[in-house]
Amino acid sequence: MKLLIRIFITALLVMAISYLMKGVIVDEFTTALTVAIVLGLLNLFVKPILVLFTMPVTFFTLGLFLLVINAVIIELCDYFIDGFSVNSFWTAMLFSIILSLSQSLVYQITGESK
């Protein structure tokens, strides 16, 4: 049940952020639910591999390269899902930063833990 609530919260945040940002387009709420599920799966399976392969660059940039990896995950989500569009890499990076911060804030308020 906790997982379903987290997916629903992420979908709501994706819809809200896409409404506020010009470069992010989400057609409907079911697309936002799909984005939330695919983002979760990409973060579970693809992100650890990317982090492992880019460990030296991440080390030299003091962890800032992880922002680039998050933007790549958003771009992959854009590639796989029809109805979800991100205009540029920089928009994807800003979207990922805002989504991460808003998720942390909402989970802190609701008392959910990772």
C-alpha positions as CSV (number, residue, x, y, z in Angstrom):
1,M,0.0,0.0,0.0
2,K,2.9,2.4,0.8
3,L,4.3,1.8,-2.7
4,L,1.0,2.8,-4.3
5,I,0.8,6.0,-2.3
6,R,4.4,6.9,-3.3
7,I,3.6,6.3,-7.0
8,F,0.4,8.4,-6.7
9,I,2.3,11.3,-4.9
10,T,5.0,11.2,-7.6
11,A,2.4,11.3,-10.3
12,L,0.7,14.3,-8.7
13,L,4.1,16.0,-8.4
14,V,4.9,15.3,-12.1
15,M,1.6,16.8,-13.1
16,A,2.2,19.9,-10.9
17,I,5.7,20.4,-12.1
18,S,4.7,20.0,-15.8
19,Y,2.0,22.6,-15.3
20,L,4.5,25.1,-13.8
21,M,7.4,24.4,-16.3
22,K,7.2,25.4,-19.9
23,G,9.5,22.7,-21.3
24,V,7.7,19.7,-19.7
25,I,4.5,18.3,-21.2
26,V,2.3,15.6,-19.7
27,D,-0.9,14.8,-21.6
28,E,-3.0,13.4,-18.8
29,F,-2.9,11.9,-15.3
30,T,-2.6,8.3,-16.6
31,T,0.6,9.4,-18.4
32,A,1.8,10.9,-15.1
33,L,1.2,7.6,-13.4
34,T,3.1,5.8,-16.1
35,V,5.9,8.3,-15.7
36,A,6.0,7.7,-12.0
37,I,6.2,3.9,-12.5
38,V,8.8,4.1,-15.2
39,L,10.9,6.5,-13.2
40,G,10.8,4.1,-10.3
41,L,11.9,1.2,-12.5
42,L,14.6,3.2,-14.2
43,N,15.9,4.4,-10.8
44,L,15.9,0.8,-9.6
45,F,17.6,-0.9,-12.5
46,V,19.4,1.6,-14.7
47,K,20.6,4.2,-12.3
48,P,22.9,1.9,-10.2
49,I,24.6,0.8,-13.4
50,L,25.1,4.4,-14.6
51,V,26.4,5.4,-11.2
52,L,28.9,2.5,-11.1
53,F,30.3,3.3,-14.6
54,T,30.6,7.0,-13.9
55,M,32.1,6.6,-10.4
56,P,35.4,8.4,-11.3
57,V,33.6,11.4,-12.8
58,T,31.2,11.5,-9.9
59,F,34.2,11.4,-7.5
60,F,36.0,14.3,-9.3
61,T,32.9,16.5,-9.4
62,L,32.2,15.8,-5.8
63,G,28.8,14.1,-6.6
64,L,27.5,16.8,-8.9
65,F,27.6,14.4,-11.9
66,L,24.7,12.6,-10.2
67,L,22.5,15.5,-11.4
68,V,23.5,14.6,-14.9
69,I,22.6,11.0,-14.3
70,N,19.2,12.1,-13.0
71,A,18.6,14.2,-16.1
72,V,19.6,11.2,-18.3
73,I,17.0,9.1,-16.4
74,I,14.3,11.7,-17.2
75,E,15.4,11.8,-20.9
76,L,15.1,8.0,-21.0
77,C,11.6,8.3,-19.5
78,D,10.8,10.9,-22.2
79,Y,12.0,8.4,-24.9
80,F,9.9,5.5,-23.6
81,I,6.6,7.2,-22.8
82,D,4.3,8.7,-25.3
83,G,2.5,11.8,-23.9
84,F,5.5,12.8,-21.8
85,S,7.9,15.3,-23.4
86,V,10.9,17.2,-22.1
87,N,12.3,19.9,-24.5
88,S,16.0,19.8,-23.6
89,F,18.6,18.3,-21.4
90,W,18.7,21.3,-19.2
91,T,15.0,21.2,-18.7
92,A,15.3,17.6,-17.8
93,M,17.9,18.5,-15.2
94,L,15.8,21.2,-13.7
95,F,12.8,18.9,-13.7
96,S,14.7,16.2,-11.9
97,I,16.0,18.6,-9.3
98,I,12.5,20.1,-8.6
99,L,11.0,16.6,-8.5
100,S,13.6,15.3,-6.1
101,L,13.2,18.3,-3.7
102,S,9.4,18.2,-3.8
103,Q,9.3,14.5,-3.2
104,S,11.6,14.9,-0.2
105,L,9.5,17.7,1.1
106,V,6.2,15.9,0.7
107,Y,7.5,12.6,2.2
108,Q,8.9,14.7,5.2
109,I,5.5,16.3,5.7
110,T,3.5,13.1,5.4
111,G,6.0,11.1,7.6
112,E,6.9,8.6,4.9
113,S,10.4,7.3,5.0
114,K,12.5,5.9,2.2
